[in-house]
Amino acid sequence: MIEVNELTDYLDEYLEEKQEVKNLTKETIEKQTFNISKFIEYLEANGIDELNDKNVKKQLRHYRRHCLKQRGNKRTTVKTYMMNILEFINSEDVQEEIQHETIKMKDIIEVKAEDPETAKKRIEKISLTWQQSNFFLDTIKQSGNIRDYAICRTFIDSGMRLKELVLLNKTDIQVPLDDDGFYVMPEDTNEFIDVYLRAETTKGELKDRTTFITYDTLESLNDMMRERTTKLRKNTNGVYRPIIQRKKADEERMREELFTNIKGKRIGKRAVQDIIKKHARECDERISTQGFDCPINYTKNVSVHILRHTALSHYAEILTVAEVQSIAGHSNSQTTDKYIHIDREQMKHKLKANSNRFL
Protein backbone atom coordinates (compact mmCIF):
# COMPACT_ATOMS: atom_id res chain seq x y z
CA MET A 1 0.00 0.00 0.00
CA ILE A 2 0.98 3.65 -0.35
CA GLU A 3 -0.18 6.58 1.77
CA VAL A 4 -2.00 9.27 -0.19
CA ASN A 5 0.05 12.07 1.39
CA GLU A 6 3.16 10.46 -0.11
CA LEU A 7 1.81 10.37 -3.67
CA THR A 8 3.04 13.88 -4.46
CA ASP A 9 6.63 12.82 -3.77
CA TYR A 10 6.22 9.82 -6.03
CA LEU A 11 4.69 12.12 -8.67
CA ASP A 12 7.72 14.43 -8.64
CA GLU A 13 10.10 11.50 -9.15
CA TYR A 14 7.86 9.97 -11.81
CA LEU A 15 7.71 13.17 -13.87
CA GLU A 16 11.42 13.82 -13.51
CA GLU A 17 12.23 10.34 -14.82
CA LYS A 18 9.65 10.64 -17.61
CA GLN A 19 11.07 13.98 -18.71
CA GLU A 20 14.56 12.49 -18.84
CA VAL A 21 13.50 9.43 -20.85
CA LYS A 22 10.87 10.89 -23.21
CA ASN A 23 12.10 14.48 -23.29
CA LEU A 24 8.54 15.85 -23.12
CA THR A 25 7.67 19.49 -23.65
CA LYS A 26 7.17 21.77 -20.66
CA GLU A 27 3.52 22.18 -21.66
CA THR A 28 2.93 18.41 -21.66
CA ILE A 29 4.59 17.98 -18.26
CA GLU A 30 2.45 20.76 -16.79
CA LYS A 31 -0.76 19.20 -18.12
CA GLN A 32 0.09 15.75 -16.77
CA THR A 33 1.13 17.19 -13.41
CA PHE A 34 -2.19 19.03 -13.16
CA ASN A 35 -4.29 15.99 -14.12
CA ILE A 36 -2.59 13.64 -11.67
CA SER A 37 -2.51 16.23 -8.86
CA LYS A 38 -6.28 16.68 -9.16
CA PHE A 39 -6.73 12.95 -8.53
CA ILE A 40 -4.52 13.15 -5.43
CA GLU A 41 -6.50 16.17 -4.19
CA TYR A 42 -9.73 14.23 -4.72
CA LEU A 43 -8.46 11.35 -2.59
CA GLU A 44 -7.42 13.70 0.21
CA ALA A 45 -10.72 15.61 0.10
CA ASN A 46 -12.66 12.35 0.42
CA GLY A 47 -10.65 11.07 3.37
CA ILE A 48 -8.84 8.30 1.50
CA ASP A 49 -5.65 7.73 3.49
CA GLU A 50 -4.05 5.05 1.38
CA LEU A 51 -4.16 3.23 -1.93
CA ASN A 52 -3.75 -0.54 -1.97
CA ASP A 53 -4.45 -3.44 -4.28
CA LYS A 54 -7.97 -3.73 -2.82
CA ASN A 55 -9.21 -0.16 -3.37
CA VAL A 56 -7.17 1.36 -6.20
CA LYS A 57 -9.51 0.37 -9.04
CA LYS A 58 -12.52 1.44 -7.01
CA GLN A 59 -11.05 4.89 -6.36
CA LEU A 60 -10.17 5.32 -10.01
CA ARG A 61 -13.75 4.49 -11.01
CA HIS A 62 -15.11 6.90 -8.38
CA TYR A 63 -12.86 9.69 -9.59
CA ARG A 64 -13.90 9.15 -13.19
CA ARG A 65 -17.56 9.35 -12.16
CA HIS A 66 -16.80 12.49 -10.13
CA CYS A 67 -15.26 14.19 -13.18
CA LEU A 68 -18.24 13.32 -15.36
CA LYS A 69 -21.05 14.03 -12.89
CA GLN A 70 -19.81 16.64 -10.40
CA ARG A 71 -17.30 18.51 -12.54
CA GLY A 72 -19.24 18.08 -15.76
CA ASN A 73 -16.17 17.26 -17.87
CA LYS A 74 -16.60 15.79 -21.35
CA ARG A 75 -15.95 12.07 -21.78
CA THR A 76 -13.00 12.69 -24.09
CA THR A 77 -11.47 15.07 -21.53
CA VAL A 78 -11.97 12.57 -18.70
CA LYS A 79 -10.39 9.85 -20.82
CA THR A 80 -7.25 11.98 -21.09
CA TYR A 81 -7.25 12.51 -17.31
CA MET A 82 -7.54 8.78 -16.68
CA MET A 83 -4.80 7.87 -19.15
CA ASN A 84 -2.38 10.24 -17.39
CA ILE A 85 -3.38 8.91 -13.97
CA LEU A 86 -3.17 5.25 -15.01
CA GLU A 87 0.30 5.73 -16.44
CA PHE A 88 1.37 7.16 -13.08
CA ILE A 89 -0.38 4.43 -11.04
CA ASN A 90 1.25 1.79 -13.26
CA SER A 91 4.73 3.30 -12.96
CA GLU A 92 7.30 0.95 -11.49
CA ASP A 93 7.71 2.58 -8.07
CA VAL A 94 4.01 3.19 -7.40
CA GLN A 95 2.97 -0.24 -8.65
CA GLU A 96 5.59 -1.88 -6.44
CA GLU A 97 4.30 -0.05 -3.35
CA ILE A 98 0.61 -0.72 -4.01
CA GLN A 99 1.39 -4.26 -5.24
CA HIS A 100 -1.36 -4.33 -7.87
CA GLU A 101 -1.47 -5.82 -11.30
CA THR A 102 -1.20 -3.41 -14.22
CA ILE A 103 -4.48 -1.52 -14.48
CA LYS A 104 -5.87 -0.91 -17.96
CA MET A 105 -8.50 1.53 -19.11
CA LYS A 106 -10.94 -1.33 -19.67
CA ASP A 107 -10.66 -2.06 -15.92
CA ILE A 108 -12.07 1.41 -15.24
CA ILE A 109 -14.51 1.61 -18.10
CA GLU A 110 -15.27 -0.61 -21.03
CA VAL A 111 -13.60 1.02 -24.00
CA LYS A 112 -14.86 0.02 -27.42
CA ALA A 113 -12.11 0.06 -29.98
CA GLU A 114 -13.06 2.12 -33.00
CA ASP A 115 -13.08 0.16 -36.21
CA PRO A 116 -10.24 1.49 -38.44
CA GLU A 117 -12.59 2.00 -41.39
CA THR A 118 -15.09 3.83 -39.17
CA ALA A 119 -12.28 6.10 -37.95
CA LYS A 120 -11.23 6.86 -41.52
CA LYS A 121 -14.80 7.64 -42.60
CA ARG A 122 -15.25 9.92 -39.57
CA ILE A 123 -12.12 11.89 -40.45
CA GLU A 124 -12.74 11.77 -44.20
CA LYS A 125 -15.88 13.88 -43.81
CA ILE A 126 -13.75 16.81 -42.72
CA SER A 127 -10.67 16.36 -44.90
CA LEU A 128 -10.70 18.84 -47.77
CA THR A 129 -10.38 17.77 -51.38
CA TRP A 130 -7.99 19.61 -53.71
CA GLN A 131 -10.89 21.72 -55.00
CA GLN A 132 -12.11 22.59 -51.49
CA SER A 133 -8.65 23.50 -50.20
CA ASN A 134 -7.98 25.65 -53.29
CA PHE A 135 -11.30 27.44 -52.70
CA PHE A 136 -10.21 28.11 -49.11
CA LEU A 137 -6.88 29.58 -50.26
CA ASP A 138 -8.52 31.60 -53.02
CA THR A 139 -10.94 33.12 -50.50
CA ILE A 140 -8.03 34.25 -48.31
CA LYS A 141 -6.24 35.65 -51.35
CA GLN A 142 -9.32 37.66 -52.27
CA SER A 143 -9.40 39.13 -48.75
CA GLY A 144 -5.99 40.66 -49.45
CA ASN A 145 -4.38 39.35 -46.26
CA ILE A 146 -0.91 38.36 -47.46
CA ARG A 147 0.31 36.94 -44.14
CA ASP A 148 -2.77 34.77 -43.55
CA TYR A 149 -2.50 33.44 -47.10
CA ALA A 150 1.15 32.48 -46.53
CA ILE A 151 0.31 30.76 -43.23
CA CYS A 152 -2.51 28.67 -44.69
CA ARG A 153 -0.54 27.79 -47.83
CA THR A 154 2.28 26.56 -45.59
CA PHE A 155 -0.14 24.35 -43.63
CA ILE A 156 -1.76 22.83 -46.72
CA ASP A 157 1.62 22.23 -48.39
CA SER A 158 3.55 20.85 -45.45
CA GLY A 159 1.11 19.02 -43.16
CA MET A 160 3.02 20.30 -40.12
CA ARG A 161 1.50 20.72 -36.68
CA LEU A 162 0.41 24.06 -35.21
CA LYS A 163 3.30 24.25 -32.75
CA GLU A 164 5.76 23.47 -35.52
CA LEU A 165 4.41 26.28 -37.68
CA VAL A 166 4.49 29.02 -35.05
CA LEU A 167 8.06 28.06 -34.07
CA LEU A 168 9.35 28.13 -37.65
CA ASN A 169 12.41 30.31 -38.17
CA LYS A 170 13.27 31.84 -41.52
CA THR A 171 16.37 29.63 -41.76
CA ASP A 172 14.26 26.47 -41.34
CA ILE A 173 13.15 26.95 -44.95
CA GLN A 174 16.06 25.35 -46.81
CA VAL A 175 16.59 28.15 -49.31
CA PRO A 176 19.33 30.84 -49.12
CA LEU A 177 18.38 34.30 -47.87
CA ASP A 178 19.56 37.33 -49.79
CA ASP A 179 21.12 40.45 -48.24
CA ASP A 180 17.66 41.89 -47.51
CA GLY A 181 16.47 38.76 -45.65
CA PHE A 182 14.25 37.45 -48.47
CA TYR A 183 14.36 33.97 -49.98
CA VAL A 184 16.29 33.43 -53.19
CA MET A 185 13.73 31.84 -55.49
CA PRO A 186 14.81 28.60 -57.25
CA GLU A 187 15.04 28.66 -61.03
CA ASP A 188 12.74 25.65 -61.31
CA THR A 189 9.13 26.73 -60.59
CA ASN A 190 8.18 23.07 -60.00
CA GLU A 191 10.74 22.78 -57.20
CA PHE A 192 9.66 21.39 -53.82
CA ILE A 193 11.51 23.15 -51.01
CA ASP A 194 12.68 21.34 -47.86
CA VAL A 195 11.36 22.64 -44.54
CA TYR A 196 13.50 21.55 -41.61
CA LEU A 197 11.53 20.94 -38.41
CA ARG A 198 13.87 21.10 -35.43
CA ALA A 199 13.47 18.44 -32.71
CA GLU A 200 12.60 21.02 -30.04
CA THR A 201 9.60 22.17 -32.10
CA THR A 202 8.19 18.72 -32.90
CA LYS A 203 5.78 16.64 -30.82
CA GLY A 204 7.63 14.90 -28.01
CA GLU A 205 10.90 16.58 -29.02
CA LEU A 206 12.31 13.23 -30.12
CA LYS A 207 13.75 13.86 -33.58
CA ASP A 208 14.24 16.32 -36.39
CA ARG A 209 12.31 15.78 -39.60
CA THR A 210 11.74 17.37 -42.98
CA THR A 211 8.59 18.27 -44.87
CA PHE A 212 8.04 20.35 -48.01
CA ILE A 213 6.47 23.48 -49.46
CA THR A 214 5.96 24.43 -53.10
CA TYR A 215 7.56 27.22 -55.13
CA ASP A 216 4.30 29.21 -54.95
CA THR A 217 4.20 28.98 -51.17
CA LEU A 218 7.80 30.15 -50.94
CA GLU A 219 6.83 33.09 -53.12
CA SER A 220 3.95 33.89 -50.76
CA LEU A 221 6.43 33.93 -47.84
CA ASN A 222 8.53 36.50 -49.68
CA ASP A 223 5.40 38.58 -50.34
CA MET A 224 4.61 38.44 -46.62
CA MET A 225 8.10 39.59 -45.65
CA ARG A 226 8.07 42.42 -48.20
CA GLU A 227 4.78 43.63 -46.78
CA ARG A 228 6.42 43.78 -43.33
CA THR A 229 9.07 46.16 -44.65
CA THR A 230 6.83 48.54 -46.62
CA LYS A 231 4.13 51.10 -46.03
CA LEU A 232 1.59 52.44 -48.52
CA ARG A 233 2.08 56.15 -49.16
CA LYS A 234 0.09 58.43 -51.47
CA ASN A 235 2.14 60.16 -54.16
CA THR A 236 1.48 63.51 -55.84
CA ASN A 237 -0.93 61.84 -58.27
CA GLY A 238 -3.02 60.48 -55.42
CA VAL A 239 -1.86 56.91 -56.04
CA TYR A 240 -0.79 54.73 -53.11
CA ARG A 241 2.57 53.06 -53.61
CA PRO A 242 4.57 50.77 -51.30
CA ILE A 243 7.53 52.59 -49.75
CA ILE A 244 10.34 50.68 -48.04
CA GLN A 245 10.70 51.65 -44.37
CA ARG A 246 14.38 51.60 -43.48
CA LYS A 247 13.90 50.59 -39.84
CA LYS A 248 11.55 47.72 -40.70
CA ALA A 249 13.84 46.62 -43.53
CA ASP A 250 16.71 46.40 -41.03
CA GLU A 251 14.51 44.40 -38.65
CA GLU A 252 13.57 41.98 -41.44
CA ARG A 253 17.19 41.49 -42.37
CA MET A 254 17.97 40.40 -38.79
CA ARG A 255 14.66 38.65 -38.04
CA GLU A 256 14.72 35.06 -36.80
CA GLU A 257 11.02 34.09 -36.64
CA LEU A 258 9.11 33.47 -39.88
CA PHE A 259 5.52 34.31 -38.92
CA THR A 260 4.78 37.36 -36.79
CA ASN A 261 1.82 39.15 -35.19
CA ILE A 262 0.91 42.81 -35.73
CA LYS A 263 3.47 43.83 -33.10
CA GLY A 264 6.28 42.15 -35.00
CA LYS A 265 6.70 39.36 -32.44
CA ARG A 266 6.44 35.62 -33.09
CA ILE A 267 2.82 34.71 -33.77
CA GLY A 268 0.99 32.61 -31.17
CA LYS A 269 -0.97 29.39 -31.58
CA ARG A 270 -4.30 30.94 -30.65
CA ALA A 271 -3.82 33.70 -33.22
CA VAL A 272 -3.27 31.12 -35.98
CA GLN A 273 -6.38 29.20 -34.92
CA ASP A 274 -8.40 32.42 -35.03
CA ILE A 275 -7.01 33.23 -38.50
CA ILE A 276 -8.19 29.90 -39.89
CA LYS A 277 -11.64 30.19 -38.31
CA LYS A 278 -12.01 33.75 -39.63
CA HIS A 279 -11.30 32.73 -43.22
CA ALA A 280 -13.45 29.60 -42.88
CA ARG A 281 -16.39 31.92 -42.10
CA GLU A 282 -15.50 34.02 -45.15
CA CYS A 283 -15.68 30.86 -47.29
CA ASP A 284 -19.22 30.14 -46.10
CA GLU A 285 -20.23 33.77 -46.68
CA ARG A 286 -18.81 33.59 -50.20
CA ILE A 287 -20.63 30.31 -50.89
CA SER A 288 -23.91 31.80 -49.63
CA THR A 289 -23.52 35.10 -51.51
CA GLN A 290 -22.45 33.59 -54.82
CA GLY A 291 -24.77 30.59 -54.64
CA PHE A 292 -22.13 27.87 -54.89
CA ASP A 293 -23.07 24.23 -54.34
CA CYS A 294 -20.67 23.05 -51.63
CA PRO A 295 -20.98 19.82 -49.62
CA ILE A 296 -19.11 21.10 -46.54
CA ASN A 297 -19.54 23.82 -43.96
CA TYR A 298 -16.15 25.51 -43.65
CA THR A 299 -16.95 27.29 -40.37
CA LYS A 300 -17.92 24.04 -38.69
CA ASN A 301 -15.32 21.74 -40.18
CA VAL A 302 -12.13 23.63 -41.03
CA SER A 303 -9.41 23.93 -38.37
CA VAL A 304 -5.64 23.70 -38.03
CA HIS A 305 -5.86 19.93 -37.60
CA ILE A 306 -8.07 19.52 -40.66
CA LEU A 307 -5.55 21.42 -42.79
CA ARG A 308 -2.93 18.93 -41.56
CA HIS A 309 -5.24 16.03 -42.51
CA THR A 310 -5.76 17.63 -45.90
CA ALA A 311 -2.05 18.00 -46.61
CA LEU A 312 -1.25 14.42 -45.65
CA SER A 313 -4.16 13.13 -47.73
CA HIS A 314 -2.79 15.01 -50.74
CA TYR A 315 0.67 13.52 -50.17
CA ALA A 316 -0.86 10.03 -49.94
CA GLU A 317 -2.12 10.30 -53.52
CA ILE A 318 1.50 10.27 -54.69
CA LEU A 319 3.72 8.87 -51.92
CA THR A 320 3.79 5.59 -50.00
CA VAL A 321 2.39 5.29 -46.47
CA ALA A 322 5.95 5.08 -45.11
CA GLU A 323 6.87 8.31 -46.88
CA VAL A 324 3.75 10.10 -45.61
CA GLN A 325 4.53 8.79 -42.12
CA SER A 326 7.97 10.38 -42.33
CA ILE A 327 6.51 13.73 -43.37
CA ALA A 328 3.82 13.59 -40.68
CA GLY A 329 6.24 12.68 -37.88
CA HIS A 330 4.15 9.73 -36.70
CA SER A 331 5.77 6.99 -34.64
CA ASN A 332 3.72 4.24 -36.31
CA SER A 333 1.94 3.71 -39.63
CA GLN A 334 -1.44 3.02 -38.00
CA THR A 335 -1.68 6.66 -36.96
CA THR A 336 -0.73 7.78 -40.46
CA ASP A 337 -3.35 5.49 -41.99
CA LYS A 338 -6.13 7.46 -40.27
CA TYR A 339 -4.98 10.60 -42.07
CA ILE A 340 -4.98 9.12 -45.55
CA HIS A 341 -8.15 9.89 -47.51
CA ILE A 342 -7.85 9.54 -51.23
CA ASP A 343 -10.03 11.74 -53.42
CA ARG A 344 -12.03 9.10 -55.30
CA GLU A 345 -12.72 11.37 -58.27
CA GLN A 346 -8.99 12.02 -58.54
CA MET A 347 -8.40 8.26 -58.51
CA LYS A 348 -10.86 7.76 -61.38
CA HIS A 349 -9.14 10.46 -63.43
CA LYS A 350 -5.77 8.78 -62.92
CA LEU A 351 -7.18 5.37 -63.83
CA LYS A 352 -8.80 6.82 -66.94
CA ALA A 353 -5.54 8.47 -67.98
CA ASN A 354 -3.77 5.12 -67.65
CA SER A 355 -6.57 2.91 -68.94
CA ASN A 356 -4.35 1.46 -71.70
CA ARG A 357 -2.32 -0.32 -69.01
CA PHE A 358 -5.35 -2.43 -68.13
CA LEU A 359 -5.81 -3.75 -71.66
ABEGO torsion letter per residue (X at the ends): XBBAAAAAAAAAAAAAAAAAAAGBBAAAAAAAAAAAAAAAAAAAAAGBABBBAAAAAAAAAAAAAAAAAAAGBBAAAAAAAAAAAAAAAABAAAAAAAGBBBBBAAAABBBBBBBAAAAAAAAAAABBBAAAAAAAAAAAAAAGBAAAAAAAAAAAAAGBBAAAAAABBAAABBBBBBAAGBBBBBABAABBBBBBBBAAABBGGABBBBBBBBAAAAAAAAAAAAAAABBBBBBAAGBBBBBBBAAAAAAAAABABABBBAAGBBBBAAAAAAAAAAAAAAAAAAAAAAGBBBABBAAAABBAAAAAAAAAAAAAAABBAAAAAAAAGBABAAAAAAABBBBAAAAAAAAAAAAAAAX
